[in-house]
Amino acid sequence: MNNNLSNEQIAHDLAVAVVSAKISKKAYISSDISVITAYEDAYSDFLRLLNKIRTVR
């Protein structure tokens, strides 16, 4: 695994991918708070998991 990227950067990249996939499935895309909330939720979940698995080694 490439350890040059921080957990925060990896979590951000994954969160953006998840939110982008969700948005691409919608017929109508609104610019409301749900997009930000989806990003924040995905980011925190990924960061928690990354911190757990990358500090065990």
N, CA and C of each residue as an Amber inpcrd file, in Angstrom:
protein
   171
   0.8410000  -1.1820000   0.0000000   0.0000000   0.0000000   0.0000000
   0.8850000   1.2450000   0.0000000   0.4670000   2.2570000  -0.7320000
   1.2070000   3.5050000  -0.8030000   0.9060000   4.3370000   0.4390000
   1.8830000   4.4500000   1.3300000   1.6940000   5.2000000   2.5690000
   2.0520000   6.6680000   2.4210000   2.2940000   7.1370000   1.2070000
   2.6200000   8.5390000   0.9990000   1.3980000   9.4380000   1.1350000
   0.2190000   8.9030000   0.9600000  -1.0010000   9.6790000   1.1140000
  -1.4790000   9.5950000   2.5590000  -1.9620000  10.7150000   3.0660000
  -2.4760000  10.7150000   4.4270000  -3.8530000  10.0490000   4.4720000
  -4.2330000   9.6000000   5.6460000  -5.5680000   9.0270000   5.8180000
  -6.6420000  10.0430000   5.4430000  -6.3960000  11.3060000   5.7700000
  -7.3620000  12.3570000   5.4590000  -7.5480000  12.5110000   3.9520000
  -6.4500000  12.4450000   3.1980000  -6.5460000  12.5790000   1.7410000
  -7.2600000  11.3840000   1.1320000  -6.9510000  10.1920000   1.6060000
  -7.6160000   8.9880000   1.0920000  -9.1060000   9.0380000   1.4170000
  -9.4490000   9.4120000   2.6480000 -10.8600000   9.5040000   3.0460000
 -11.5860000  10.5370000   2.1920000 -10.9350000  11.6530000   1.9270000
 -11.5320000  12.6860000   1.0720000 -11.7970000  12.1370000  -0.3300000
 -10.8010000  11.5000000  -0.9160000 -10.9480000  10.9640000  -2.2710000
 -12.0760000   9.9400000  -2.3470000 -12.1460000   9.0660000  -1.3600000
 -13.2050000   8.0580000  -1.3410000 -14.5780000   8.6960000  -1.1370000
 -14.6620000   9.6810000  -0.2610000 -15.9350000  10.3640000  -0.0190000
 -16.4200000  11.0760000  -1.2730000 -15.5100000  11.7220000  -1.9840000
 -15.8760000  12.3880000  -3.2360000 -16.3890000  11.3640000  -4.2420000
 -15.7520000  10.2210000  -4.3220000 -16.1930000   9.1720000  -5.2520000
 -17.5910000   8.6760000  -4.9030000 -17.8480000   8.4680000  -3.6120000
 -19.1640000   7.9840000  -3.1810000 -20.2460000   9.0100000  -3.4930000
 -20.0090000  10.2560000  -3.1470000 -21.0060000  11.3030000  -3.3900000
 -21.2050000  11.5080000  -4.8920000 -20.1370000  11.4550000  -5.6580000
 -20.2600000  11.5870000  -7.1120000 -21.1080000  10.4690000  -7.6970000
 -20.9130000   9.2600000  -7.2030000 -21.7100000   8.1220000  -7.6870000
 -23.1850000   8.3020000  -7.3310000 -23.4460000   8.7920000  -6.1260000
 -24.8390000   9.0310000  -5.7250000 -25.4790000  10.1100000  -6.5900000
 -24.7280000  11.1790000  -6.8510000 -25.2660000  12.2780000  -7.6550000
 -25.5150000  11.8250000  -9.0860000 -24.6390000  11.0150000  -9.6370000
 -24.7850000  10.5930000 -11.0310000 -26.0120000   9.7100000 -11.2390000
 -26.5160000   9.1200000 -10.1790000 -27.7080000   8.2710000 -10.2880000
 -29.0030000   9.0720000 -10.2070000 -28.9200000  10.3380000  -9.8100000
 -30.1130000  11.1760000  -9.6770000 -30.4440000  11.8330000 -11.0040000
 -31.7510000  11.8970000 -11.2970000 -32.1900000  12.5790000 -12.5100000
 -32.1340000  14.0910000 -12.3110000 -32.4500000  14.5300000 -11.1020000
 -32.4360000  15.9550000 -10.7960000 -31.4500000  16.1920000  -9.6680000
 -30.4720000  17.0220000  -9.9100000 -29.4520000  17.3090000  -8.9070000
 -29.7040000  18.6940000  -8.3320000 -29.9630000  18.7270000  -7.0500000
 -30.1610000  20.0150000  -6.3940000 -28.9220000  20.3480000  -5.5740000
 -28.6900000  21.6060000  -5.3900000 -27.5250000  22.0290000  -4.6100000
 -27.9750000  22.3650000  -3.1960000 -28.4070000  21.3310000  -2.4910000
 -28.8490000  21.5540000  -1.1220000 -27.8740000  20.9210000  -0.1360000
 -28.2090000  21.0040000   1.1070000 -27.3190000  20.5530000   2.1800000
 -27.1050000  19.0430000   2.1640000 -27.9550000  18.2990000   1.5050000
 -27.8220000  16.8360000   1.5050000 -26.5170000  16.3750000   0.8580000
 -26.0280000  17.1160000  -0.1130000 -24.7600000  16.7570000  -0.7570000
 -23.6110000  16.9170000   0.2370000 -23.6340000  18.0010000   0.9840000
 -22.5840000  18.2410000   1.9800000 -22.6690000  17.2140000   3.0960000
 -23.8680000  16.9170000   3.5370000 -24.0590000  15.9280000   4.5970000
 -23.5870000  14.5530000   4.1440000 -23.8930000  14.1900000   2.9070000
 -23.4510000  12.8980000   2.3750000 -21.9290000  12.8240000   2.3450000
 -21.2860000  13.9150000   1.9320000 -19.8260000  13.9590000   1.9150000
 -19.2660000  13.8260000   3.3280000 -19.7910000  14.6060000   4.2610000
 -19.2980000  14.5750000   5.6410000 -19.4600000  13.1900000   6.2620000
 -20.5930000  12.5600000   6.0090000 -20.8310000  11.2110000   6.5400000
 -19.8370000  10.2090000   5.9550000 -19.6830000  10.2420000   4.6420000
 -18.7690000   9.3030000   3.9860000 -17.3310000   9.5610000   4.4300000
 -16.9420000  10.8300000   4.4970000 -15.5780000  11.1800000   4.9080000
 -15.2870000  10.6680000   6.3130000 -16.1780000  10.9180000   7.2470000
 -15.9220000  10.4980000   8.6300000 -15.8880000   8.9800000   8.7520000
 -16.7480000   8.2950000   8.0090000 -16.7330000   6.8250000   8.0370000
 -15.4180000   6.2790000   7.4760000 -15.0080000   6.8030000   6.3270000
 -13.7560000   6.3350000   5.7320000 -12.5510000   6.6760000   6.5950000
 -12.5250000   7.8680000   7.1640000 -11.3890000   8.2610000   7.9970000
 -11.3020000   7.3850000   9.2410000 -12.4290000   7.0870000   9.8440000
 -12.4400000   6.2070000  11.0240000 -11.8870000   4.8340000  10.6670000
 -12.3370000   4.2880000   9.5480000 -11.8560000   2.9700000   9.1190000
 -10.3730000   2.9920000   8.7720000  -9.9460000   4.0140000   8.0590000
  -8.5330000   4.1170000   7.6920000  -7.6430000   4.2560000   8.9220000
  -8.0560000   5.0620000   9.8650000  -7.2700000   5.2230000  11.0870000
  -7.1830000   3.9080000  11.8530000  -8.2360000   3.1370000  11.7900000
  -8.2510000   1.8430000  12.4810000  -7.3180000   0.8520000  11.8050000
  -7.4140000   0.7220000  10.4860000  -6.6280000  -0.3160000   9.8030000
  -5.1820000   0.0990000   9.5530000  -4.9130000   1.3770000   9.4210000
  -3.5500000   1.8090000   9.1050000  -2.7010000   2.0160000  10.3510000
  -3.2820000   2.0020000  11.5380000  -2.4780000   2.1260000  12.7610000
  -2.2370000   0.7750000  13.4100000  -2.9470000  -0.2530000  12.9400000
  -2.7900000  -1.5980000  13.5030000  -1.4520000  -2.1830000  13.0880000
  -1.0010000  -1.8550000  11.9190000   0.2420000  -2.4440000  11.3720000
   1.4550000  -2.0320000  12.1230000
